[in-house]
């Protein structure tokens, strides 16, 4: 990594190596800079697709590493463009199997909601916008 060159782990690695243990190893061995998908809209949306597929198959072996992905989000190691995390959490909360029981994943999601997601009300979003200028004719 340098000021002018950013390298991120290709999201395709999480498809190619779809075993939960290997995905966990990739997440744990990577540096936070290598998992900063907020640098690329395309890569962030690819990761959203991968996580979405895991969430939909929450009871399958396909979702073995789901806790690790949310743990990486919770410790701010795995980053996305805005609203990817919110969308993944919304999809997760729609899953009946997720809602049936208490789990580590629920604790991670609650932590992410309280500590990671930005809590900004609508008025605050408009305060920092630049003021329009009127051009003289």
C-alpha atoms as one frame of an Amber mdcrd trajectory, in Angstrom:
protein
   0.000   0.000   0.000   1.114   3.518  -0.679  -0.422   6.927  -1.022  -0.976
   6.420  -4.743  -1.492   2.656  -4.942  -4.207   0.803  -3.048  -4.460  -2.965
  -3.149  -7.530  -4.808  -1.951  -8.240  -8.496  -1.789 -10.287  -9.477  -4.833
 -13.843 -10.362  -3.734 -13.665 -13.335  -6.101 -11.333 -15.013  -3.609 -14.306
 -15.494  -1.278 -16.139 -17.317  -4.073 -13.145 -19.303  -5.294 -12.287 -20.329
  -1.741 -15.819 -20.895  -0.489 -14.941 -23.066   2.499 -15.698 -21.257   5.754
 -12.315 -22.067   7.289 -10.423 -20.674   4.301 -12.616 -17.566   4.195 -11.982
 -17.043   7.895  -8.246 -17.397   7.333  -8.387 -14.839   4.506 -10.248 -12.378
   6.726  -7.954 -12.853   9.703  -4.691 -12.846   7.726  -5.537  -9.768   5.672
  -4.597  -6.290   6.760  -7.440  -3.820   7.179  -6.164  -1.900   4.112  -6.619
  -5.056   2.033 -10.265  -5.331   3.112 -11.173  -1.679   2.568 -13.796  -2.117
  -0.127 -14.987   1.444   0.443 -12.257   2.403  -2.049 -14.144   0.748  -4.920
 -17.870   0.847  -5.591 -17.597  -2.233  -7.793 -15.652  -4.318  -5.261 -17.940
  -3.194  -2.449 -21.026  -4.249  -4.400 -19.404  -7.594  -5.251 -18.801  -8.195
  -1.542 -22.405  -7.172  -0.844 -23.511  -9.844  -3.304 -21.283 -12.456  -1.659
 -22.542 -11.591   1.830 -26.135 -11.480   0.583 -25.812 -14.974  -0.828 -24.371
 -16.209   2.465 -27.186 -14.546   4.411 -29.856 -16.103   2.206 -28.257 -19.522
   2.808 -27.732 -18.920   6.523 -28.462 -22.553   7.467 -26.174 -24.074   4.829
 -22.470 -24.773   5.002 -22.210 -21.936   2.491 -22.593 -19.459   5.374 -19.999
 -20.973   7.713 -17.898 -17.814   7.853 -20.768 -15.347   8.239 -19.867 -14.670
  11.883 -16.298 -13.884  10.804 -17.444 -11.411   8.164 -19.587  -9.564  10.683
 -16.789  -9.718  13.252 -14.451  -8.114  10.688 -17.054  -5.370  10.178 -17.415
  -4.928  13.946 -13.675  -4.397  14.458 -13.604  -2.016  11.472 -11.331  -4.280
   9.475 -13.839  -4.901   6.673 -15.198  -1.668   5.173 -17.740  -0.888   2.480
 -19.287   2.031   0.650 -22.264   3.565   2.491 -25.413   1.478   2.963 -23.864
  -1.924   2.162 -23.731  -2.902   5.827 -27.243  -1.599   6.448 -28.575  -3.581
   3.477 -26.846  -6.764   4.670 -28.241  -6.339   8.183 -31.740  -5.731   6.804
 -31.518  -8.899   4.702 -30.223 -10.834   7.686 -33.070  -9.646   9.921 -35.576
 -10.833   7.297 -34.312 -14.412   7.630 -36.563 -16.503   9.891 -33.681 -18.745
  10.969 -31.733 -15.699  12.183 -34.679 -14.492  14.257 -35.499 -17.873  15.818
 -32.580 -18.088  18.218 -29.980 -16.093  20.067 -26.539 -16.285  18.555 -23.135
 -14.686  18.396 -24.187 -13.221  15.058 -27.064 -11.344  16.726 -24.640  -9.867
  19.237 -22.290  -8.785  16.464 -25.144  -7.207  14.514 -26.326  -5.271  17.575
 -22.776  -4.071  18.235 -22.439  -2.945  14.602 -25.758  -1.092  14.765 -24.790
   0.722  17.941 -21.113   1.430  17.283 -20.246   1.176  13.595 -23.196   2.551
  11.654 -23.381   6.315  11.495 -26.304   7.743  13.368 -27.037  11.009  11.675
 -30.446  12.581  11.564 -31.812  14.120   8.387 -31.161  17.718   9.413 -27.481
  17.020  10.106 -27.052  15.643   6.593 -28.049  19.010   5.158 -25.939  21.198
   7.466 -22.595  20.443   5.810 -23.692  20.844   2.205 -22.059  23.662   0.244
 -24.212  26.733  -0.293 -25.235  27.368  -3.888 -23.696  30.335  -5.601 -25.485
  32.677  -7.896 -23.581  33.668 -10.973 -23.745  37.295 -12.010 -24.961  37.813
 -15.527
